[in-house]
Amino acid sequence: RSALCCLSTKAGSRSILAALASKAKHINGRYERFLEKTFPRFYVLYATFTKGIQALFLEVKEISKIKSKMSHQRLSVQQLPYREMERLRQVRRGARDALRQFRRDVIKAIPIGIIAIPPFANFLVIVLMYFFPRQLLIRYFWTPSQQVEFLDAYDAIRRDSYPDVVKSIALAARSLPEPQLQKRLQELCAEVQRGSQPRVAELYAVRSLFSGSPLGLNKLQVSHVRALSQVLFLTPHLPAFFLRHRLRSHVLEIRHLDRAMLRLGLGQLSEEELKAACYLRGLNSTHLGMSECRAWLEQWLGLSCKLQ
């Protein structure tokens, strides 16, 4: 009899909780419809905040699931399918760097989550979203227009380093021992500086120059390494040894992603995935269509997947 009473009490508690949850969902739905109708611009921020919270927790859950799979099946990152490997990129860039970035994102998100716990306190978060979105909030709380704006801003910073990279290659080319390849590389640098884009075959023809001095990664001038770090959104303000280590780790990660992407096939990627892949590899894809992104990635993979 006591067991039946206990079960009956638990069932009653669950029914009450379910009823309360349903009532809260109904009230929240009415509240959102009111905002959408009365304050449409404010509703965009509110909806972005709500979806951002959901996306953040879903990503944490998904990453935990991938790591659990790797542990149980004893898989390395390189053995994962492209999408899982790309998802882990945020927490495994160079084995540690993106993990720090992810932790920074989570640390930023914790006070936002705490602020948003009391009823209607999410208004304060939305105020932050309005005035300081890029400085104080992570990407989950950016509106679609802000995402384009901020990616353009970051790409502008990256583009400032491109001339330094090409100039460093041209300077290093003067020390190359093979006159014919030296001349060809200098011509390629001059073409890029004039705004032309070399063909994949032309780049592949000079690949051997980048395996030894002075263009091998371990032989590059520090200024060259710093410029490459800025291109890949890595901090350049570290000693040369750490810069080279992080740069090598990051480039190897992109190499593994390239091979996983080739196995999957570009035709399997969504527009969002195509744009993200281009952006990671140095092309500002925020204003490009699927066909343009796919064509560029085909050229990239045509070179990348031939290299050792």
C-alpha positions in Angstrom: 0.0 0.0 0.0 2.8 2.4 0.9 4.5 1.6 -2.4 1.3 2.4 -4.3 1.0 5.7 -2.5 4.6 6.5 -3.3 4.1 5.8 -7.0 0.8 7.7 -7.0 2.6 10.7 -5.5 5.4 10.6 -8.1 2.9 10.3 -10.9 1.0 13.3 -9.5 4.3 15.3 -9.2 5.2 14.6 -12.8 1.7 15.6 -14.0 2.0 18.9 -12.1 5.4 19.6 -13.6 4.2 18.7 -17.1 1.2 21.0 -16.6 3.4 23.8 -15.4 5.8 23.3 -18.3 3.0 23.4 -20.8 1.5 26.5 -19.2 5.0 28.2 -19.3 5.4 27.3 -22.9 2.0 28.7 -23.7 2.8 32.0 -21.9 6.2 32.2 -23.6 4.6 31.6 -27.0 2.1 34.5 -26.5 5.0 36.7 -25.2 7.0 36.0 -28.3 4.1 36.7 -30.7 3.5 39.9 -28.8 7.2 41.0 -29.3 7.2 39.9 -32.9 4.1 42.0 -33.7 4.8 45.0 -31.5 8.6 45.3 -31.5 9.8 43.5 -34.6 13.4 44.8 -34.4 13.7 43.9 -30.7 12.2 40.5 -31.5 15.0 39.7 -33.9 17.5 40.2 -31.0 15.3 38.2 -28.6 15.0 35.3 -31.1 18.7 35.4 -31.8 19.5 35.1 -28.1 17.1 32.2 -27.6 18.5 30.3 -30.6 22.0 31.1 -29.5 21.5 29.5 -26.0 20.0 26.4 -27.7 22.8 26.2 -30.2 25.5 26.6 -27.6 24.2 23.7 -25.5 23.6 21.5 -28.5 27.2 22.0 -29.6 28.6 21.2 -26.2 26.4 18.0 -26.2 27.5 17.1 -29.8 31.2 17.6 -29.0 30.9 15.4 -25.9 29.2 12.7 -28.0 32.0 12.8 -30.6 34.7 12.6 -27.9 32.9 9.7 -26.3 32.8 7.9 -29.7 36.5 8.5 -30.2 37.2 7.1 -26.8 35.1 4.0 -27.1 36.2 3.2 -30.7 39.8 4.3 -30.1 39.7 6.7 -33.1 42.0 9.6 -33.8 40.7 12.9 -35.1 42.0 12.0 -38.6 39.8 8.9 -38.7 36.6 10.9 -38.2 34.1 11.8 -41.0 34.5 15.4 -42.3 31.6 16.9 -40.4 32.7 15.5 -37.1 36.3 16.5 -37.7 35.2 20.0 -38.6 33.0 20.2 -35.5 35.9 19.3 -33.3 38.1 21.9 -35.0 36.7 24.5 -32.6 38.1 22.5 -29.7 41.1 20.9 -31.2 42.8 23.4 -33.4 46.4 22.7 -33.1 45.5 20.2 -30.3 45.1 23.2 -27.9 44.6 26.5 -29.5 40.9 26.2 -30.4 40.3 24.4 -27.1 41.4 27.7 -25.5 39.1 29.6 -27.9 36.2 27.3 -27.0 36.9 27.7 -23.3 37.0 31.5 -23.8 33.6 31.2 -25.6 32.2 29.2 -22.7 33.7 31.6 -20.1 32.0 34.4 -22.0 28.7 32.5 -22.1 28.6 31.6 -18.4 27.8 35.1 -17.1 25.4 35.6 -20.0 23.6 32.4 -18.9 23.6 33.4 -15.2 22.2 36.9 -16.1 19.5 35.3 -18.1 18.2 33.0 -15.4 15.9 35.4 -13.5 12.5 36.1 -15.2 12.9 38.8 -17.9 16.5 39.3 -17.1 17.4 38.3 -20.6 16.5 41.9 -21.5 19.9 42.9 -20.1 21.6 40.3 -22.4 19.7 41.7 -25.4 20.9 45.2 -24.4 24.5 43.8 -24.6 23.7 42.2 -27.9 22.6 45.6 -29.2 25.5 47.7 -28.0 28.5 45.4 -27.8 27.8 42.2 -29.8 31.3 41.5 -31.2 33.2 42.5 -28.1 31.1 40.9 -25.3 29.2 38.0 -27.0 30.1 34.9 -28.8 29.0 34.0 -32.3 25.8 32.2 -31.1 24.3 35.6 -30.1 25.1 37.4 -33.4 22.2 38.1 -35.8 22.6 36.9 -39.4 23.5 40.4 -40.5 26.0 40.8 -37.7 27.7 37.5 -38.7 28.3 38.8 -42.2 29.5 42.2 -40.9 31.9 40.7 -38.3 33.3 38.1 -40.7 34.0 40.9 -43.2 35.8 42.8 -40.4 37.9 39.8 -39.5 38.7 39.1 -43.1 39.8 42.7 -43.5 42.4 42.2 -40.7 43.5 39.0 -42.4 43.8 40.6 -45.8 46.2 43.2 -44.4 48.7 40.4 -43.9 48.6 39.0 -47.4 51.0 41.5 -49.0 53.5 40.8 -46.2 53.3 37.0 -46.9 53.8 37.5 -50.6 56.6 40.0 -50.1 58.3 37.5 -47.7 58.1 34.7 -50.3 59.6 37.0 -52.9 62.5 38.0 -50.6 63.2 34.4 -49.7 63.2 33.4 -53.4 66.3 35.4 -53.9 68.2 32.8 -51.9 67.0 29.8 -53.8 69.7 27.6 -55.3 67.8 26.7 -58.5 67.8 29.7 -60.9 64.9 28.4 -63.1 62.5 27.8 -60.2 63.7 30.9 -58.4 62.7 33.0 -61.5 59.3 31.2 -61.7 58.5 31.8 -58.1 59.5 35.5 -58.3 57.2 35.8 -61.4 54.3 34.2 -59.5 54.8 36.6 -56.6 54.8 39.5 -59.1 51.6 38.3 -60.7 49.9 38.0 -57.3 51.1 41.5 -56.3 49.5 42.8 -59.6 46.2 41.1 -58.7 46.4 38.0 -60.8 45.5 34.5 -59.5 48.0 31.7 -60.3 46.7 28.4 -61.7 47.0 25.3 -59.6 49.5 23.8 -62.1 51.8 26.8 -61.7 51.8 26.5 -57.9 52.3 22.7 -58.1 55.3 23.2 -60.3 57.2 25.1 -57.5 56.1 22.9 -54.6 59.6 21.5 -54.0 60.9 24.9 -53.0 58.8 24.8 -49.9 60.3 21.7 -48.4 63.8 23.1 -47.6 65.6 26.3 -46.9 64.7 29.1 -47.0 60.9 28.4 -47.5 60.5 25.3 -45.3 58.4 26.1 -42.3 61.3 25.6 -39.9 63.5 27.9 -42.0 61.1 30.9 -42.5 62.0 34.3 -41.2 60.1 35.2 -38.0 58.4 38.1 -39.8 57.1 35.7 -42.4 55.8 33.3 -39.7 54.1 36.2 -37.9 52.3 37.2 -41.1 51.2 33.7 -41.8 49.9 33.4 -38.2 47.8 36.5 -38.7 46.4 35.1 -42.0 45.2 32.0 -40.0 43.8 34.0 -37.1 46.6 32.8 -34.8 48.2 35.3 -32.4 51.6 36.5 -33.7 52.7 37.7 -30.3 54.6 34.6 -29.2 58.3 33.4 -29.4 59.3 32.0 -32.8 59.3 28.4 -31.6 55.7 28.5 -30.4 54.6 30.4 -33.5 56.1 27.6 -35.8 54.6 24.9 -33.6 51.1 26.4 -33.7 51.3 27.2 -37.4 52.4 23.7 -38.3 49.6 22.2 -36.1 47.0 24.4 -37.7 48.1 23.7 -41.2 48.2 20.0 -40.6 44.6 20.2 -39.3 43.5 21.9 -42.5 45.3 19.2 -44.4 43.4 16.4 -42.6 40.1 18.3 -43.2 40.9 18.6 -46.9 41.3 14.9 -47.2 38.2 14.2 -45.3 36.3 16.7 -47.4 37.6 15.0 -50.6 36.4 11.6 -49.3 32.9 13.1 -48.5 32.7 15.0 -51.8 32.0 18.7 -52.3 28.5 17.9 -53.7 27.5 16.7 -50.2 28.2 20.0 -48.5 25.5 22.5 -47.8 25.9 26.2 -48.7 26.8 27.0 -45.1 29.4 24.3 -45.0 30.9 25.4 -48.3 31.2 29.0 -47.1 32.7 28.0 -43.8 35.3 25.8 -45.5 36.3 28.6 -47.9 36.5 31.2 -45.1 38.7 28.9 -43.0 41.1 28.5 -45.9 41.5 32.3 -46.6 38.7 33.2 -49.0 36.0 35.7 -47.7 32.9 33.7 -48.8 30.3 35.8 -47.1 29.1 37.4 -50.4 29.7 34.4 -52.7 27.2 31.8 -53.9 27.5 28.0 -53.7 28.8 27.6 -57.2 31.6 30.1 -56.6 32.6 28.5 -53.3 32.6 25.0 -54.8 34.7 26.1 -57.8 37.3 27.7 -55.5 37.4 24.6 -53.2 37.8 22.3 -56.1 41.0 24.3 -57.0 42.2 24.3 -53.4 41.7 20.5 -53.0 43.3 20.0 -56.4 46.5 21.4 -55.0 46.3 20.6 -51.3 45.5 16.9 -51.7 48.5 16.4 -54.0 51.0 17.8 -51.5 52.9 15.8 -48.9 
